[in-house]
Amino acid sequence: MINTKRVRRRVTDKPNISIWSEANKKGGYTIFHGMKGTDTKTIVGGAASRESLEYNMRKAKHKYGYKLS
């Protein structure tokens, strides 16, 4: 019989991968996916106005499987 030691995973052990936006120098927004505050991020899209930013954030969350809240 093989004895294996099971490790219980906690919620805090999961990587903090999220979707967020940052303002551009030109006045628009860039939407990122990855770990905020690190170099591990991917540009998902962009937006020119606040209204289109909210819509594009919903599209990006849907694309990567996040719950829409």
N, C-alpha and C positions, 0 to 999 in steps of 0.2 A: 504494500500500500504506500502510495506517495503522499507525504505530508507537505502541504503547501501553506504558506503563511499568507493570509489574506490581509490586504491593507485597505482600510476604510478611507474612501475619498471624501474629503470635506468640500463644502462649497467654496471655501477660501482658496483651495488648491487649484481651482480652475483658472485658466488665464482670463484676464479682463479684456476680452475682445469686444469692441463696440463700434458703432458708427457715429461720427460726429462731423461738424463742419467748422471751417475757419474762414475768416474774411480775407479776401484778396486785396492787393494794393490797388487794383483797378476798380474796386467797388463791388465786385461780385463775391461769390462764395465757392469754396472747394469742399467737396464731401469726401471724407476718408473712411476707410475700414481697416481695423487693426487694433494694436495696443496703444492707447493714448499716452503720450509722454515719452515714447520710445521711437526708434527708427523703423520699427516693424509696422508699416502702414502702407495701404494701397489707395491710390486715388480712384474713387468709384464714379464720381461725376462732378458736376458743378451747377451753379444757378446764378442768374443775373439779379433776381429780386427775392425778397423775403417770401412772397407767395409761392414762387416756383421752388424755393429752397425746401419748404415744407412738403411739397408734392414729391420732389426728387429724393428727399430723405425717406419717405414712405416707400418709394420704389426700391431704394437700396436695401431697406430693411426686409422687404418682401423677397428680394433677390437672394439675400444671404440667410433667409430662414428665421428672422427675428420675429417675435410676437409684436403685432401692431397694437400700440397703446394710445 
